[in-house]
């Protein structure tokens, strides 16, 4: 059975906080039908506003190792909003979490729900006060 470690990422102002993303906290094992027992884990590093995370896989009986790397950037709400209008997109709702609670500056998530072809409101908070 694969034991997935929960990865929590959120943007608080300009600081990205990452928990349970190092090798020690993310190690999991699974059995491959050809290669046998595989050890998998994640690691990460942040430089400037970019977070790079790696996923590694190792065949235990041979020590052969593979890895993949990805980069993440966490834009601020204002940056996202300025990019929507030129793209012809508008925001109907902005939620702060998956249970769809309203967005606040301390929210863990930014979940935009919108459509194409309607003018974007410059002040999302004003939108909420007028439509909730």
C-alpha positions in Angstrom: 0.0 0.0 0.0 1.3 3.5 -0.9 1.4 5.8 2.1 1.0 9.3 0.7 2.2 12.1 2.9 -0.1 15.1 2.9 1.7 18.1 1.3 0.5 21.5 2.5 1.5 24.6 0.5 0.1 28.0 1.0 1.0 31.6 0.3 1.1 34.0 3.2 1.9 37.4 1.9 5.2 36.8 0.0 6.3 33.8 2.1 5.7 30.3 0.9 5.4 27.9 3.8 5.9 24.2 3.0 5.4 21.4 5.6 6.0 17.6 5.3 7.8 17.9 2.0 11.3 16.7 2.9 12.7 13.2 2.4 12.1 12.1 6.1 8.4 13.0 6.1 7.5 11.9 2.5 9.2 8.5 2.2 6.8 5.8 1.0 7.3 2.3 -0.4 5.5 0.3 -3.1 6.0 -2.9 -4.9 6.5 -2.8 -8.7 5.7 -6.1 -10.5 9.1 -6.1 -12.3 11.5 -4.1 -10.2 10.4 -5.1 -6.7 10.3 -2.7 -3.8 10.5 1.0 -4.8 11.3 3.7 -2.3 9.9 7.1 -3.2 10.3 10.5 -1.6 10.2 14.3 -2.2 12.5 17.1 -1.5 12.4 20.9 -2.2 14.2 24.2 -2.1 13.1 27.8 -2.5 15.0 30.5 -4.2 13.5 34.0 -4.7 9.8 33.4 -5.5 10.3 30.0 -7.1 9.9 26.7 -5.2 11.6 23.7 -6.9 10.5 20.3 -5.7 11.8 16.9 -6.7 10.3 13.4 -6.6 12.7 10.5 -6.4 12.3 6.8 -7.0 14.9 4.2 -6.0 14.9 0.4 -6.7 16.0 -0.9 -3.3 17.8 -4.0 -4.4 19.9 -2.2 -7.1 20.1 1.4 -5.7 19.2 2.6 -9.2 17.5 6.0 -8.8 15.3 8.2 -11.0 14.1 11.8 -10.3 11.8 14.4 -11.7 11.8 18.1 -10.9 9.1 20.7 -11.1 9.0 24.4 -10.3 6.1 26.3 -8.6 5.3 30.0 -8.4 2.6 31.3 -6.1 1.3 34.7 -7.4 -0.6 37.1 -5.2 -4.3 37.7 -5.7 -3.7 41.1 -7.2 -1.3 39.7 -9.8 -3.8 37.1 -10.9 -6.6 39.7 -11.1 -4.5 42.0 -13.4 -4.0 39.1 -15.8 -7.6 38.1 -16.1 -9.0 41.2 -17.9 -6.5 41.1 -20.8 -7.4 37.4 -21.2 -11.1 38.2 -21.4 -11.9 36.4 -18.1 -13.9 37.6 -15.1 -14.2 36.5 -11.5 -17.6 35.6 -10.2 -16.4 34.1 -6.9 -13.1 33.9 -5.1 -13.0 31.3 -2.4 -10.3 30.8 0.3 -10.6 27.0 0.7 -12.2 23.9 -0.9 -15.4 24.1 1.4 -15.9 27.4 -0.6 -15.6 29.9 2.3 -15.0 33.5 1.1 -11.4 34.4 0.5 -9.5 36.5 3.1 -5.9 37.6 3.2 -5.0 34.7 5.6 -6.7 32.0 3.4 -4.8 28.9 2.6 -6.1 28.8 -1.0 -7.2 31.1 -3.8 -10.0 29.4 -5.8 -11.2 31.6 -8.6 -14.6 30.8 -10.3 -15.4 32.9 -13.3 -16.3 33.0 -16.9 -15.2 34.5 -20.2 -16.6 37.7 -21.7 -17.7 39.6 -18.6 -15.8 42.6 -17.3 -13.5 41.8 -14.4 -14.1 43.7 -11.2 -10.9 45.5 -10.0 -11.8 45.0 -6.3 -12.8 41.4 -5.5 -13.7 42.4 -1.9 -16.1 45.1 -3.2 -17.7 42.4 -5.4 -18.3 40.2 -2.3 -19.8 42.9 -0.2 -22.2 43.8 -3.0 -23.2 40.2 -4.0 -23.2 38.2 -0.7 
